[in-house]
Amino acid sequence: MFLEALGSAVLGLALAWFATHRLPHRLPPRLLVVPTGVAGALFGAFVTHSAVGAGSLLVILVGALVVSAASLSLLLRPAERFRRRSATA
């Protein structure tokens, strides 16, 4: 169980680092992005471990990665080129 938590935290950290380097203009400051990625991965590992049990480390890490990516996607802001002005502006 310790390896599941450690592996999912490292995956969340790596995903958050990749997101901050790939999309810095669409994300809030790194101080918010990194803990969100790690917390999402730990929560995803907990949920996946509760659902499938302790038998499959790879499945738990995939679940952690999916939930971490989903939580990081909630932080994304729209790109400037796709913003439209409202009719009243």
C-alpha positions as CSV (number, residue, x, y, z in Angstrom):
1,M,0.0,0.0,0.0
2,F,2.9,2.3,0.6
3,L,4.2,1.7,-2.9
4,E,0.8,2.6,-4.3
5,A,0.7,5.9,-2.4
6,L,4.3,6.7,-3.3
7,G,3.9,5.8,-6.9
8,S,0.7,7.7,-7.3
9,A,2.2,10.8,-5.7
10,V,5.1,10.6,-8.0
11,L,2.8,10.2,-11.0
12,G,0.7,13.2,-9.9
13,L,3.8,15.3,-9.4
14,A,5.1,14.4,-12.8
15,L,1.8,15.1,-14.5
16,A,1.6,18.5,-12.7
17,W,5.1,19.3,-13.7
18,F,4.4,18.4,-17.3
19,A,1.2,20.5,-17.3
20,T,3.0,23.6,-15.9
21,H,5.7,23.3,-18.6
22,R,3.4,22.6,-21.4
23,L,0.5,25.0,-20.6
24,P,1.8,27.7,-18.4
25,H,-0.4,30.4,-20.0
26,R,-3.6,28.5,-19.3
27,L,-2.9,27.4,-15.7
28,P,-2.9,29.2,-12.4
29,P,0.4,29.6,-10.5
30,R,2.5,26.5,-10.0
31,L,1.9,26.7,-6.2
32,L,-1.7,25.6,-6.9
33,V,-1.1,23.2,-9.8
34,V,1.4,20.9,-8.2
35,P,-0.5,20.1,-5.0
36,T,-3.7,19.6,-7.0
37,G,-2.0,17.0,-9.2
38,V,-0.6,15.2,-6.2
39,A,-3.8,15.3,-4.3
40,G,-5.8,14.1,-7.3
41,A,-3.4,11.2,-7.8
42,L,-3.6,10.2,-4.2
43,F,-7.4,10.4,-4.2
44,G,-7.5,8.4,-7.5
45,A,-5.3,5.7,-6.0
46,F,-7.6,5.5,-2.9
47,V,-10.7,5.2,-5.0
48,T,-9.2,2.6,-7.3
49,H,-7.8,0.7,-4.4
50,S,-11.2,0.6,-2.8
51,A,-12.8,-0.5,-6.0
52,V,-10.5,-3.2,-7.2
53,G,-8.6,-4.2,-4.1
54,A,-4.8,-4.5,-3.5
55,G,-4.0,-7.0,-6.1
56,S,-3.2,-4.9,-9.1
57,L,-0.6,-2.1,-8.7
58,L,-0.8,-1.1,-12.4
59,V,-4.6,-0.6,-12.4
60,I,-4.3,1.5,-9.2
61,L,-1.6,3.7,-10.8
62,V,-3.7,4.1,-14.0
63,G,-6.7,5.1,-11.8
64,A,-4.5,7.6,-10.0
65,L,-3.3,9.1,-13.3
66,V,-6.8,9.5,-14.6
67,V,-8.1,11.2,-11.6
68,S,-5.1,13.5,-11.4
69,A,-5.5,14.5,-15.0
70,A,-9.2,15.2,-14.5
71,S,-8.5,17.4,-11.4
72,L,-5.8,19.3,-13.3
73,S,-8.1,19.8,-16.3
74,L,-10.5,21.6,-13.9
75,L,-7.8,24.3,-13.4
76,L,-7.4,25.1,-17.1
77,R,-8.5,28.5,-18.3
78,P,-9.8,29.1,-21.9
79,A,-7.3,30.1,-24.5
80,E,-7.3,33.8,-25.5
81,R,-7.9,33.1,-29.1
82,F,-11.1,31.3,-28.5
83,R,-12.7,33.9,-26.2
84,R,-15.6,35.6,-27.8
85,R,-17.0,38.9,-26.8
86,S,-20.6,39.1,-25.6
87,A,-23.2,40.8,-27.6
88,T,-23.6,43.5,-25.0
89,A,-20.0,44.4,-24.7
